[in-house]
Amino acid sequence: MATLTIRLPDFHRDRLAAMAARRGQSLNKLIEEISLRALTEHDIEMRFRMRAARGNSERGLELLDELDRQHEQAKERGAPPVGS
């Protein structure tokens, strides 16, 4: 495992330490979790961009229109919207 030294304003470090303490974990573990979340979000965005680049925009718009129709139908029936 690598060791990384970072510079943060004291205020940020103090807030992160308090956050870790409230969660009952070390500051190191909190930073590890935050970095994993950032990497995961980056991977998801890159995957989305790659798929969008090779996708069919017409088909994508058709799917969005269909979701809008389903959402409106669910509202008319009093059901929770799709995805809720």
C-alpha positions as CSV (number, residue, x, y, z in Angstrom):
1,M,0.0,0.0,0.0
2,A,1.3,3.4,-0.9
3,T,1.7,6.4,1.4
4,L,0.4,9.8,0.2
5,T,1.1,13.2,1.7
6,I,-1.4,15.9,0.9
7,R,-1.7,19.5,1.9
8,L,-5.1,20.7,3.2
9,P,-6.1,23.8,5.0
10,D,-6.3,23.1,8.7
11,F,-10.0,23.8,8.7
12,H,-10.6,21.1,6.1
13,R,-8.4,18.6,8.0
14,D,-10.3,19.4,11.2
15,R,-13.7,18.9,9.6
16,L,-12.6,15.6,8.0
17,A,-11.2,14.4,11.3
18,A,-14.5,15.2,13.0
19,M,-16.4,13.5,10.3
20,A,-14.3,10.3,10.7
21,A,-14.7,10.4,14.5
22,R,-18.5,10.7,14.1
23,R,-18.4,7.6,11.9
24,G,-16.1,5.8,14.3
25,Q,-13.3,5.4,11.8
26,S,-9.8,6.7,11.3
27,L,-9.1,9.7,9.1
28,N,-7.1,7.4,6.9
29,K,-10.1,5.1,6.4
30,L,-12.4,8.1,5.6
31,I,-9.9,9.4,3.0
32,E,-9.7,5.9,1.5
33,E,-13.5,5.7,1.2
34,I,-13.8,9.2,-0.3
35,S,-11.1,8.5,-2.9
36,L,-12.8,5.2,-3.8
37,R,-16.1,7.0,-4.3
38,A,-14.4,9.6,-6.5
39,L,-12.8,6.9,-8.6
40,T,-16.1,5.0,-8.9
41,E,-17.9,8.2,-10.1
42,H,-15.1,8.9,-12.6
43,D,-15.3,5.3,-13.9
44,I,-19.1,5.6,-14.3
45,E,-18.8,8.9,-16.1
46,M,-16.2,7.5,-18.5
47,R,-18.3,4.4,-19.2
48,F,-21.3,6.6,-19.9
49,R,-19.2,8.9,-22.2
50,M,-17.9,5.9,-24.1
51,R,-21.3,4.4,-24.6
52,A,-22.8,7.8,-25.6
53,A,-20.0,8.3,-28.2
54,R,-20.8,5.0,-29.9
55,G,-24.6,5.1,-29.2
56,N,-27.5,6.1,-31.4
57,S,-28.8,9.5,-30.4
58,E,-32.1,9.0,-32.1
59,R,-32.7,5.8,-30.2
60,G,-31.7,7.5,-27.0
61,L,-34.2,10.2,-27.5
62,E,-36.9,7.6,-28.2
63,L,-36.1,5.9,-24.9
64,L,-36.3,9.2,-23.1
65,D,-39.7,9.9,-24.7
66,E,-40.9,6.5,-23.7
67,L,-39.8,7.2,-20.1
68,D,-41.7,10.5,-20.2
69,R,-44.8,8.7,-21.4
70,Q,-44.5,6.0,-18.6
71,H,-44.0,8.8,-16.0
72,E,-47.1,10.6,-17.1
73,Q,-49.2,7.4,-17.2
74,A,-48.0,6.5,-13.7
75,K,-49.0,10.0,-12.4
76,E,-52.4,9.6,-14.0
77,R,-52.9,6.3,-12.2
78,G,-51.7,7.8,-9.0
79,A,-48.8,5.4,-8.9
80,P,-45.3,6.4,-7.9
81,P,-43.2,7.5,-10.9
82,V,-40.9,5.0,-12.6
83,G,-37.7,4.8,-10.8
84,S,-39.1,6.0,-7.4
